Amino acid sequence: MNNDVRERREAEGLSQGELGDAVGVSRQTINAIERDRYDPSLELAFALADFFDCRVEDLFDPDG
């Protein structure tokens, strides 16, 4: 699933660890999401969208 997590995180000037801390997961989880190696749970997808103040559909593309 394609996503814009890396772009949005870098635009905010955050490290993977800082983003992980903000949404309650590890740096490794954020890295795996950014590299399309892990699809987040629905709960985590909503937490990331809430953090970036966007819709889940704006952050994740299930067709990608």
N, C-alpha and C positions, 0 to 999 in steps of 0.2 A: 504494500500500500504506500503510495507516494505521500510525502508530507512536507510541510514547510517549517518544521521544528528548528532545524539548524539555522535557517535564514532568520527566523524571528528571534531566536536566542542570540545570535551574533548581533543583530540590530539593537538588542537591548544591552549589549555589552556584558553578557553573562557567560560564565563557564558552564560546562555540562554539570559539574558538581553543584554549582549554585542553583541551576534550574532544578536539578534533582531534589535538592534540599527544599526548594520552594513548593514542590508538588508531592513530596514524600516518597521519593524513590532514589535509587543509587545513581551515581554518575554512569555506571555501566549500562543501566537501563536506558538512560537518555541517549547514550552512544549507540546502542542497538536500535533504538527507534529511528534515530537520524540516518543510520546506514541501511534502513529497511530490512533489518534482520529480526525485528520483533514488532508485532502489532500490539499496541497497548490495549489493556482492558478498557471497557467502556467508561469505567470510573476514572481511569487515568487520562483517557482522551478528553473527557469533560474537564478534568482538573487542569490540563494543559491549555485547553481552549479558554477556560476561565482566567488563567494566569495571563494569557496573551490578549484577553478581552476580544475574543472573536468567536465565531461559531465553529463547532467541530468540523462541519463540512468545509469551512475555509482553511482549516489546518490539515485535514486528512482527505486524500482522494482515494476512495475505495476501488475505483476503476483503474488506478495507475499502477 
